[in-house]
Amino acid sequence: MMQGLNGNHMIMVAVVCAIALALTMAMSRAGETPIYGPDGKYQGSVFDYGRTRRYTDGSGHFTGSAVNNGNGTTSFYGRGNFTGSAGSSIDRALNFGRGQ
């Protein structure tokens, strides 16, 4: 004989649904911003992942990324190598101890 869902089963179903929703939201967190030139043609996109941004060209190929280090500095990466950073020691000093 088959019975309906009892209280424990309902809680388990609710937890599974909440986990599935959280995973879906986490995987779709990146926001894509298309970039257009003055002539209105598509130039590429910026994908925002929170502390990291990834840049692509008009063909969708990776061109670089920027990483917010959380200490007042930002690091920039090109195709496979570090290309530089922005921020000063004053920025780092004023943000010292401010965790994310």
C-alpha distances in whole Angstrom, upper triangle without the diagonal:
4,7,10,13,15,18,19,17,19,22,22,21,24,26,26,27,30,31,30,33,35,35,36,39,40,41,42,45,48,50,52,55,57,61,63,67,70,70,66,65,62,63,60,57,57,53,53,50,52,54,55,56,56,58,58,61,61,59,56,58,58,62,61,59,60,58,59,60,59,62,64,65,63,63,64,63,64,63,62,64,65,68,69,68,68,69,72,72,72,69,67,69,68,65,65,62,60,57,54
4,7,10,12,16,16,14,16,19,18,18,21,23,22,23,26,27,27,29,31,32,32,35,37,37,38,41,44,46,48,51,53,57,60,63,66,66,62,61,58,59,56,54,53,49,49,47,48,51,51,52,52,55,55,58,57,56,53,55,55,58,58,56,57,55,55,56,55,59,61,61,60,60,60,59,60,59,59,61,62,64,65,64,65,65,68,69,69,66,64,66,65,61,61,59,57,53,51
4,7,8,12,13,11,13,16,16,16,18,21,20,21,24,25,25,27,30,31,31,34,35,36,37,39,43,45,47,50,52,56,59,62,65,65,62,61,58,59,56,53,52,48,48,45,46,49,50,51,51,54,54,57,57,56,53,54,54,58,57,55,55,54,54,55,54,57,59,60,58,59,59,58,60,59,58,61,61,63,64,63,63,64,66,67,67,64,62,64,63,59,59,56,54,51,48
4,6,10,11,9,10,14,14,13,15,18,18,18,21,23,23,24,27,28,28,31,33,33,34,37,40,42,44,47,49,53,56,59,62,62,58,58,55,56,53,50,49,46,45,43,43,46,47,48,49,51,52,54,54,53,50,52,52,55,54,52,53,51,51,52,51,54,56,57,56,56,57,56,57,57,56,58,59,61,61,60,61,61,64,64,64,61,59,61,60,56,57,54,52,48,46
4,7,8,6,6,10,10,10,12,14,15,15,18,20,20,21,24,25,26,28,29,30,32,34,37,39,41,45,47,51,53,57,60,60,56,56,53,54,50,47,46,43,42,39,40,43,44,45,46,49,49,52,52,51,48,50,49,52,51,49,50,48,48,48,47,51,53,54,52,53,53,53,55,54,53,55,56,58,58,57,57,58,60,60,61,57,56,58,56,53,53,50,48,45,42
4,6,5,6,9,10,11,12,14,16,17,19,20,21,23,25,26,27,29,30,32,33,35,38,40,43,46,49,52,55,59,62,62,58,58,55,56,52,49,48,44,43,40,41,43,45,46,47,50,51,54,54,53,50,52,51,54,53,50,50,48,48,49,47,51,53,54,53,53,54,54,56,55,54,56,57,59,59,57,58,58,60,60,60,57,56,57,56,52,52,49,47,44,42
4,5,5,6,9,10,11,12,14,15,17,19,20,21,23,25,26,27,29,31,32,33,37,38,42,45,47,51,54,58,60,61,57,57,54,54,51,48,46,43,41,38,39,41,43,44,46,49,50,53,53,52,49,51,50,53,51,49,48,46,46,46,45,48,50,51,50,51,52,52,54,54,53,55,55,57,57,55,55,55,57,57,57,54,53,54,53,49,49,46,44,41,39
4,5,5,6,9,10,11,12,14,15,17,18,20,21,23,24,26,27,29,31,32,35,37,41,44,47,50,53,57,59,60,57,56,53,53,50,46,45,41,40,37,37,39,41,43,44,47,48,51,52,51,48,49,48,51,49,47,47,44,44,44,43,46,48,49,48,49,50,50,52,52,51,52,52,55,55,53,54,53,56,56,56,52,51,52,51,48,48,44,42,39,37
4,5,5,6,9,10,11,12,14,15,16,18,20,21,23,24,26,27,29,30,34,36,39,42,45,48,51,55,58,58,55,54,50,51,48,45,43,40,38,36,36,39,40,42,42,45,46,49,50,49,45,47,46,49,48,45,46,44,43,44,43,46,48,49,48,48,49,49,51,50,49,51,51,54,54,53,53,53,56,56,56,53,51,53,52,48,48,45,43,40,37
4,5,5,6,9,10,11,12,14,15,16,18,20,21,23,24,26,27,29,32,34,37,40,43,46,49,53,55,56,52,52,49,50,46,43,42,38,37,34,35,37,39,40,41,44,45,48,48,47,44,46,45,48,47,44,44,42,42,43,42,45,47,48,47,47,48,48,50,49,49,51,51,53,53,51,52,52,54,54,55,51,50,52,50,47,47,44,42,39,36
4,5,5,6,9,10,10,12,14,15,16,18,20,21,22,24,26,27,31,33,36,39,42,45,48,52,54,55,52,51,48,49,45,42,40,36,35,32,32,35,36,38,39,42,43,47,47,47,43,45,44,46,45,42,42,40,39,40,39,42,44,45,44,45,46,46,48,48,47,49,48,51,51,49,49,49,51,51,51,48,47,48,47,43,44,41,38,35,33
4,5,5,6,9,10,11,12,14,15,17,18,20,21,23,24,26,29,32,35,38,41,44,47,51,54,54,51,50,47,47,44,40,39,35,34,31,31,34,35,37,38,41,42,45,46,45,41,43,42,45,43,41,41,39,38,39,38,41,43,44,43,43,44,44,46,46,45,46,47,49,49,48,48,48,51,51,51,48,46,48,47,43,43,40,38,35,33
4,5,5,6,9,10,11,12,14,15,16,18,20,21,23,24,28,30,33,36,39,42,45,49,52,52,49,48,44,45,42,39,37,34,33,30,31,33,34,36,37,39,40,43,44,43,39,41,40,43,42,40,40,38,38,39,38,42,44,44,43,43,44,43,45,45,44,46,46,48,49,47,48,48,51,51,51,48,47,49,47,44,44,41,39,36,33
4,5,5,6,9,10,11,12,14,15,16,18,20,21,22,26,28,31,34,37,40,43,47,50,50,47,46,43,44,40,37,36,32,31,28,28,31,32,34,35,38,39,42,43,42,39,40,39,42,41,38,38,36,36,37,36,39,41,42,41,41,42,42,44,44,43,45,45,47,47,45,46,46,48,49,49,45,44,46,45,41,42,39,36,33,30
4,5,5,6,9,10,11,12,14,15,16,18,20,21,25,27,30,33,36,40,43,46,49,50,47,46,42,43,39,36,34,31,29,26,27,29,30,32,33,36,37,41,42,41,37,39,38,40,39,36,36,34,34,34,33,37,39,39,38,39,40,40,42,41,41,42,42,44,45,43,43,43,46,46,46,43,42,43,42,39,39,36,34,31,28
4,5,5,6,9,10,11,12,14,15,17,18,20,23,26,29,32,35,38,41,45,48,49,45,44,41,41,38,34,33,29,28,25,26,29,30,31,32,35,36,39,39,39,35,36,36,38,37,35,35,33,33,34,34,37,39,39,38,38,39,38,40,40,39,41,41,43,44,42,43,43,46,47,47,44,42,44,43,40,40,37,35,32,29
4,5,5,6,9,10,11,12,14,15,17,18,22,24,27,30,32,36,39,43,45,46,42,42,38,39,36,32,31,28,26,24,25,28,29,30,31,34,34,37,38,37,34,35,35,37,36,34,34,33,33,34,33,37,38,39,37,38,38,38,40,39,39,41,41,43,43,42,42,43,46,46,47,43,42,44,43,39,40,37,35,32,29
4,5,5,6,9,10,11,12,14,15,16,20,22,25,28,31,35,38,41,44,45,42,41,38,38,35,31,30,26,24,22,22,25,26,28,29,32,33,36,37,37,33,35,34,36,35,32,32,30,30,31,30,34,35,36,35,35,36,36,38,38,37,39,39,41,41,39,40,40,42,43,43,40,39,41,39,36,36,34,31,28,25
4,5,5,6,9,10,10,12,14,15,19,21,24,28,31,34,37,41,44,45,41,40,37,37,34,30,28,25,23,20,21,24,24,26,27,30,31,35,36,35,31,33,31,34,33,30,30,28,28,29,28,32,34,34,33,33,34,34,36,35,35,36,36,39,39,37,38,38,41,42,42,39,37,39,38,35,35,33,30,27,24
4,5,5,6,9,10,11,12,14,18,20,23,26,29,32,35,39,42,42,39,38,34,35,32,28,27,23,22,20,21,24,24,26,26,29,30,33,33,32,29,31,30,33,32,29,30,28,29,30,30,33,35,35,33,33,34,33,35,34,34,36,36,38,39,38,38,39,42,43,43,40,39,41,40,36,37,35,32,29,26
4,5,5,6,9,10,11,12,16,18,21,24,27,30,33,37,39,40,37,36,33,33,30,27,25,22,20,18,19,22,23,24,25,28,29,32,32,32,28,30,29,32,31,28,29,27,27,29,28,32,33,33,32,32,33,33,34,34,34,36,36,37,38,36,37,37,40,41,41,38,37,39,38,34,36,33,31,28,24
4,5,5,6,9,10,11,14,17,20,23,26,29,33,36,39,40,37,36,32,33,29,26,24,20,18,16,16,19,20,22,23,26,27,31,32,31,28,29,28,30,29,26,26,24,24,25,25,28,30,30,29,29,30,30,32,32,31,33,33,35,35,33,34,34,37,38,38,35,34,36,35,31,32,30,27,24,21
4,5,5,6,9,10,13,16,19,22,25,28,32,35,38,39,36,35,31,31,28,24,22,19,18,15,16,19,19,21,21,24,25,29,30,29,25,26,25,28,27,24,25,23,24,25,25,29,30,30,28,28,29,28,30,29,29,31,31,33,34,32,33,34,37,38,39,35,34,36,36,32,33,31,28,25,22
4,6,5,6,9,12,14,16,20,22,26,29,33,36,36,33,32,28,29,25,22,21,17,17,15,16,19,19,20,20,23,24,27,27,27,23,25,24,27,26,24,25,24,24,26,26,30,31,31,29,29,29,28,30,29,29,31,32,33,34,33,33,34,38,39,39,36,35,38,37,33,34,33,30,27,23
4,6,5,6,10,12,15,18,21,24,27,31,34,35,32,31,27,28,24,21,19,16,14,12,13,17,17,18,19,22,23,26,27,27,23,25,24,26,25,22,23,22,22,24,23,27,28,28,26,27,27,27,28,29,29,30,30,32,32,31,31,32,35,36,36,33,32,35,34,30,31,30,27,24,20
4,6,5,9,11,15,18,21,24,28,31,34,35,32,31,27,27,24,20,18,14,13,10,11,14,15,16,17,20,21,25,26,26,22,23,22,24,23,20,20,19,19,21,21,24,26,25,23,24,24,24,26,26,26,27,27,29,29,28,28,29,32,33,34,30,30,32,31,28,29,27,25,21,18
4,6,8,11,13,17,19,23,26,29,33,33,30,29,25,25,21,18,17,13,12,10,13,15,15,15,15,18,19,22,23,23,19,20,19,22,21,19,20,19,20,22,22,26,27,26,24,24,24,23,24,24,24,26,26,28,29,28,29,30,33,35,36,32,31,34,33,30,31,30,27,24,21
4,6,8,10,14,16,20,23,27,30,30,27,26,23,23,19,16,15,11,11,10,12,15,15,14,15,17,18,21,22,21,18,20,19,21,21,19,19,19,20,22,23,26,27,26,24,24,24,23,24,24,25,27,27,28,29,28,29,30,33,35,36,32,31,34,33,30,32,31,28,25,21
4,6,10,13,16,19,22,26,29,30,27,26,23,22,19,15,13,10,8,7,8,12,12,12,13,16,17,21,22,22,19,20,19,21,19,17,17,16,17,19,19,23,23,23,21,21,21,21,23,23,24,25,25,26,26,25,25,26,30,31,32,28,28,31,30,26,28,27,24,22,18
4,6,10,13,16,19,22,26,27,24,23,19,19,15,12,10,6,5,5,8,11,10,9,10,12,14,17,18,19,15,17,15,17,16,14,14,14,15,18,19,22,22,22,19,19,18,18,20,20,21,23,22,23,24,23,23,25,28,30,31,27,27,30,29,26,28,28,25,22,19
4,7,10,13,16,20,23,24,21,20,17,17,14,10,8,6,5,7,9,12,11,10,10,12,13,16,17,18,15,17,16,17,16,14,15,15,16,20,20,23,23,22,19,20,19,20,20,21,23,24,24,24,24,23,23,25,28,31,31,27,28,31,30,27,29,29,26,24,20
4,6,10,13,16,19,21,18,17,13,13,10,6,6,5,6,9,12,14,12,10,9,10,10,13,13,15,12,14,14,15,15,14,15,16,18,21,22,25,24,23,20,20,19,19,19,20,22,23,23,23,24,23,23,25,29,32,32,29,29,33,31,29,31,31,28,27,23
4,6,10,13,16,17,15,14,11,11,9,5,5,6,8,12,13,15,14,11,11,10,10,12,12,15,13,15,14,15,15,14,15,17,18,22,23,25,24,23,20,20,19,19,19,20,23,24,24,23,23,23,22,24,28,31,31,28,29,32,31,29,31,32,29,28,24
4,7,10,13,14,11,10,7,8,6,4,6,9,11,15,17,19,16,13,12,10,10,10,9,12,11,14,14,14,15,15,17,19,21,24,26,28,27,25,22,22,20,20,19,20,23,24,24,23,24,24,24,26,30,33,34,30,32,35,34,32,34,35,32,31,28
4,7,10,11,9,9,6,5,5,5,7,11,13,17,18,20,17,14,13,10,10,9,9,12,12,14,14,13,15,15,16,19,21,25,26,28,26,24,21,21,19,19,18,19,23,24,24,22,23,23,23,25,29,32,32,29,31,34,33,31,34,35,33,32,29
4,7,8,5,5,5,5,7,9,11,15,17,21,22,23,21,17,16,13,12,11,9,13,14,16,17,16,17,18,20,23,24,28,29,31,29,28,24,25,22,22,21,22,25,26,26,24,25,26,25,28,31,35,35,32,34,37,36,35,38,39,36,35,33
4,5,5,6,7,6,9,12,14,17,20,23,25,26,23,20,18,15,14,12,11,14,16,17,18,17,18,20,21,24,26,29,31,33,30,28,25,25,22,23,21,22,26,27,27,24,25,26,25,28,31,35,35,33,35,38,37,36,39,40,38,37,35
4,5,8,10,10,13,15,17,21,23,26,27,28,26,23,22,18,18,16,14,18,19,21,22,20,22,23,24,27,28,32,33,35,32,30,28,28,25,26,24,26,29,30,30,27,28,28,27,30,33,37,37,34,36,39,38,37,41,42,40,39,37
4,6,9,10,14,16,19,22,24,28,30,31,28,25,23,20,19,16,14,17,19,21,23,21,23,25,26,30,31,35,36,38,35,33,31,31,28,28,26,27,31,32,32,29,30,31,30,33,36,40,40,38,40,43,42,41,44,45,43,42,40
4,7,9,12,14,17,20,22,26,27,29,27,23,22,18,17,15,12,16,17,20,21,20,22,24,25,28,30,33,35,37,34,33,30,30,27,27,26,26,30,31,31,29,30,31,30,33,36,40,40,37,39,42,41,40,43,44,41,41,38
4,6,9,12,15,18,21,25,27,28,25,22,20,17,14,12,9,12,14,17,18,18,20,22,24,27,29,33,34,36,34,32,29,29,26,25,23,24,27,29,29,27,29,30,30,33,36,40,40,37,39,42,41,40,43,44,41,40,37
4,6,8,12,15,18,21,23,25,22,18,16,13,11,9,6,9,11,13,15,15,17,19,21,24,26,30,31,34,32,30,26,26,23,23,21,21,24,26,27,25,27,27,28,30,34,37,38,35,36,40,39,37,40,41,38,37,34
4,7,10,14,17,20,22,23,20,16,14,11,9,6,5,8,10,11,13,12,14,16,18,21,24,27,29,31,29,27,23,23,20,19,17,18,21,23,23,21,23,24,24,27,31,34,35,32,34,37,37,35,38,39,36,35,33
4,7,10,13,16,19,20,17,13,11,7,5,4,4,7,7,9,10,9,12,13,15,19,21,24,26,29,27,25,21,20,17,17,15,15,19,20,21,20,22,22,23,26,30,33,34,31,32,35,35,33,35,36,34,33,30
4,6,10,13,15,17,14,10,8,6,5,7,7,10,8,10,10,10,11,11,13,16,18,22,24,26,25,23,19,19,16,16,15,16,19,20,20,20,21,21,22,24,28,31,32,29,30,33,32,30,33,33,31,29,26
4,6,10,12,13,10,7,6,5,7,9,11,13,10,11,10,10,10,9,10,13,15,18,20,22,21,19,16,16,14,14,14,15,18,19,18,18,19,18,19,21,25,28,29,25,26,30,29,26,29,30,27,26,23
4,6,9,11,8,6,5,6,8,12,13,14,11,12,11,12,11,9,10,12,14,17,19,22,21,19,16,16,15,14,15,16,17,19,19,19,20,19,20,22,26,28,29,25,26,29,29,26,28,28,26,24,21
4,6,8,6,5,7,9,12,15,17,18,15,16,14,14,13,10,10,10,11,15,16,19,18,17,14,15,14,15,16,18,19,20,19,19,19,18,18,20,24,26,26,23,23,26,25,23,25,25,22,20,17
4,6,5,6,8,11,14,17,20,20,17,17,15,16,14,11,10,10,11,13,14,18,18,17,14,15,15,15,17,18,19,20,19,20,20,19,19,20,24,26,26,23,22,26,25,22,23,23,20,18,15
4,6,7,11,14,17,20,22,23,20,20,18,18,16,12,11,9,9,11,11,15,15,15,13,14,15,16,19,20,21,21,20,20,20,18,18,18,21,23,24,20,20,23,22,18,20,20,17,15,12
4,7,10,14,17,20,23,24,21,21,17,17,14,11,8,6,5,8,8,12,12,11,9,11,12,14,17,19,19,18,17,18,17,14,14,15,18,20,21,17,16,20,19,16,17,18,15,13,10
4,7,10,13,17,20,21,17,17,14,14,11,7,6,5,6,9,11,14,14,12,9,10,10,11,13,15,15,16,14,15,15,14,14,16,19,21,22,19,18,22,22,19,20,21,18,16,14
4,7,10,14,16,17,14,14,11,11,9,5,5,7,9,12,14,17,16,14,11,11,10,10,12,14,15,15,14,15,15,14,15,17,20,23,24,20,21,24,24,21,23,24,21,20,17
4,7,10,13,14,11,10,7,8,6,4,7,9,12,15,17,20,19,17,13,12,10,9,10,11,13,14,14,14,15,15,17,19,23,25,27,23,23,27,27,24,26,27,25,23,20
4,7,10,11,9,8,6,6,5,6,8,12,14,17,20,22,21,18,15,14,11,10,10,11,13,14,15,14,16,16,17,20,24,27,28,25,25,29,29,27,29,30,28,26,24
4,7,8,5,5,5,5,7,9,12,15,18,21,23,26,25,22,18,17,14,13,11,11,14,16,17,16,18,19,21,24,27,30,32,29,29,33,33,31,33,34,31,30,27
4,5,5,6,7,6,9,12,15,18,21,24,27,29,27,25,21,20,16,15,12,12,16,17,19,18,20,21,22,26,29,32,34,31,32,35,35,33,36,37,35,33,31
4,6,7,10,10,13,15,18,22,24,27,30,32,31,28,24,23,20,19,16,16,19,21,22,21,24,25,26,29,33,36,37,34,35,39,38,36,39,40,37,36,33
4,6,9,10,14,16,20,23,26,29,31,33,32,30,26,24,21,19,16,15,18,21,23,22,25,26,28,31,35,38,39,36,37,40,40,38,40,41,39,37,34
4,7,9,12,14,17,20,23,25,28,30,30,27,23,22,19,17,15,14,16,19,21,21,23,24,26,29,33,35,37,34,34,38,38,35,37,38,36,34,31
4,6,9,12,16,18,22,24,27,29,29,26,22,20,17,14,12,10,13,16,18,18,21,22,24,28,31,34,36,33,33,37,37,34,36,37,35,33,31
4,6,8,12,15,18,21,23,26,25,22,18,16,13,11,9,7,10,12,14,14,17,19,21,24,27,30,32,29,29,33,33,31,32,33,32,30,27
4,7,11,14,17,20,23,25,23,20,17,14,11,9,6,6,10,11,12,12,14,16,18,22,25,28,30,27,27,31,32,30,31,33,31,29,27
4,7,10,14,16,19,21,20,17,13,11,7,5,4,6,8,9,10,9,11,13,15,18,22,24,26,24,24,28,28,26,28,29,27,26,24
4,7,10,13,15,18,17,14,10,8,6,5,7,9,10,10,10,10,11,11,13,16,20,22,24,21,21,25,25,23,24,25,24,22,20
4,7,9,12,14,13,10,7,6,5,6,9,12,13,12,10,10,10,9,10,13,16,19,20,17,17,21,21,19,21,22,20,19,17
4,6,9,11,11,9,5,5,6,8,12,14,14,13,11,12,11,9,10,12,15,17,19,16,15,19,19,16,18,19,17,16,14
4,6,8,8,6,5,7,9,12,15,18,18,16,14,14,12,10,10,10,13,15,16,13,12,16,16,13,15,16,14,13,11
4,6,7,6,6,7,10,13,17,19,18,17,14,15,13,10,10,10,12,13,15,12,10,14,14,11,12,13,12,11,10
4,6,7,8,11,14,16,20,23,22,20,17,18,16,13,12,11,13,13,14,10,9,12,12,8,10,10,8,7,7
4,6,8,11,15,17,21,24,23,21,18,18,15,12,11,9,10,10,10,7,5,8,9,6,7,9,8,8,9
4,7,10,14,17,20,24,23,21,18,17,14,11,8,6,7,8,9,5,5,8,8,6,9,11,10,11,12
4,7,10,13,17,20,20,17,14,14,11,7,5,4,7,9,10,7,7,11,11,10,12,14,13,14,14
4,7,10,13,17,17,15,11,11,9,5,5,7,10,12,14,11,11,15,15,13,15,17,16,15,15
4,7,10,14,13,11,8,8,6,4,7,9,12,14,16,14,13,17,18,16,17,19,18,18,17
4,7,10,11,9,6,6,5,6,8,12,15,17,19,17,17,21,22,20,21,23,22,21,20
4,7,7,6,4,5,7,9,12,15,18,20,23,21,20,24,25,23,24,26,25,23,22
4,6,5,6,6,9,12,15,18,21,23,26,24,24,27,28,26,28,29,28,27,26
4,6,8,9,13,15,18,22,25,27,29,27,27,30,32,30,31,32,31,29,28
4,7,9,13,15,19,22,24,26,29,27,26,30,31,29,29,31,30,28,27
4,6,9,12,16,19,21,23,26,24,23,27,29,27,27,29,28,27,26
4,6,9,12,15,18,19,22,21,20,23,25,23,24,26,25,24,23
4,7,11,14,16,19,21,20,20,23,25,23,24,27,26,25,25
4,7,10,13,15,18,16,16,20,21,20,21,24,23,23,23
4,7,9,12,14,13,13,16,17,16,18,20,20,20,20
4,7,10,12,10,11,14,15,14,16,19,18,19,19
4,7,8,6,8,11,11,11,13,16,16,17,17
4,5,5,6,9,10,11,12,16,16,18,19
4,5,5,6,9,10,10,14,15,17,19
4,5,5,6,8,10,13,14,17,19
4,5,5,6,9,12,12,14,15
4,6,5,6,9,10,12,14
4,5,5,9,10,13,16
4,6,9,9,12,15
4,6,6,9,11
4,6,8,11
4,6,10
4,7
4
